[in-house]
């Protein structure tokens, strides 16, 4: 089981408020202009919870509290950073 980290899920899509990015002390939260949401790099996340507390749409969850219907967002966040078996990296619109 992975160490605890945070995942940005579906409620972020189309919102991209940026409050999470602004408070992240390790720059673990990233996006691109083409992407529809922000993403968290699990390798950089220090589990400080700052992003979760400021998210205006409640899109950020600890890995262990991620609702089942959004379980796929763990993989979506990893894929953005090219950290899956495919290593595809940040694809537009991911």
C-alpha positions as CSV (number, residue, x, y, z in Angstrom):
1,X,0.0,0.0,0.0
2,X,1.4,3.4,-0.9
3,X,2.2,6.0,1.7
4,X,-0.5,8.5,2.3
5,X,-0.7,11.3,-0.3
6,X,-3.4,13.4,-1.8
7,X,-5.3,13.1,-5.0
8,X,-7.2,15.7,-7.0
9,X,-10.5,14.3,-8.3
10,X,-13.4,15.1,-10.7
11,X,-14.7,18.2,-8.9
12,X,-11.6,20.1,-10.0
13,X,-12.4,19.6,-13.7
14,X,-13.2,22.9,-15.4
15,X,-12.7,24.9,-12.2
16,X,-8.9,25.1,-11.8
17,X,-9.2,27.7,-9.0
18,X,-5.5,27.6,-8.2
19,X,-5.8,28.1,-4.4
20,X,-4.2,24.6,-3.9
21,X,-1.3,25.5,-6.1
22,X,-0.7,28.7,-4.2
23,X,-0.5,27.0,-0.8
24,X,1.6,23.9,-1.7
25,X,5.0,24.3,0.0
26,X,6.7,21.7,-2.3
27,X,5.2,22.6,-5.7
28,X,3.7,19.1,-5.8
29,X,0.6,20.5,-7.5
30,X,0.9,21.3,-11.2
31,X,-1.2,21.7,-14.4
32,X,-0.9,22.9,-18.0
33,X,-3.0,25.3,-19.9
34,X,-4.4,22.4,-21.9
35,X,-5.3,20.3,-18.8
36,X,-8.8,20.5,-17.3
37,X,-7.6,20.2,-13.7
38,X,-4.7,20.4,-11.3
39,X,-2.7,17.2,-10.3
40,X,-0.6,16.2,-7.3
41,X,2.8,14.5,-7.6
42,X,2.8,11.9,-4.9
43,X,6.6,11.9,-4.8
44,X,6.6,15.6,-3.9
45,X,3.5,15.7,-1.6
46,X,4.5,15.9,2.1
47,X,0.9,15.2,3.3
48,X,0.6,18.7,4.8
49,X,-3.1,18.9,3.9
50,X,-2.9,22.6,3.0
51,X,-4.3,22.1,-0.4
52,X,-7.3,20.0,0.9
53,X,-8.2,22.8,3.3
54,X,-8.3,25.6,0.7
55,X,-9.9,23.7,-2.2
56,X,-13.2,25.6,-3.0
57,X,-14.8,22.6,-4.6
58,X,-13.7,19.8,-2.2
59,X,-11.8,18.0,-5.0
60,X,-8.8,17.0,-2.9
61,X,-8.7,13.8,-0.9
62,X,-6.2,11.8,0.9
63,X,-5.5,8.5,-0.9
64,X,-7.3,6.6,1.8
65,X,-10.4,8.9,1.8
66,X,-10.8,9.1,-2.0
67,X,-14.4,8.2,-2.8
68,X,-14.7,5.0,-4.7
69,X,-16.3,6.6,-7.8
70,X,-13.1,8.7,-8.2
71,X,-10.6,5.9,-7.5
72,X,-9.3,6.3,-11.1
73,X,-8.0,9.7,-10.3
74,X,-5.0,8.2,-8.4
75,X,-3.9,6.9,-11.8
76,X,-4.8,10.1,-13.6
77,X,-2.7,12.2,-11.3
78,X,0.3,9.7,-11.6
79,X,0.0,9.6,-15.4
80,X,0.2,13.4,-15.6
81,X,3.6,13.2,-14.1
82,X,4.6,10.2,-16.3
83,X,4.7,7.8,-13.3
84,X,2.9,4.8,-14.7
85,X,3.9,1.7,-16.5
86,X,3.2,3.5,-19.8
87,X,5.2,6.5,-18.8
88,X,3.2,8.7,-21.1
89,X,3.7,11.9,-19.2
90,X,1.4,14.9,-19.2
91,X,-1.1,14.4,-22.0
92,X,-3.2,17.3,-23.1
93,X,-6.6,17.1,-21.5
94,X,-5.7,14.5,-18.9
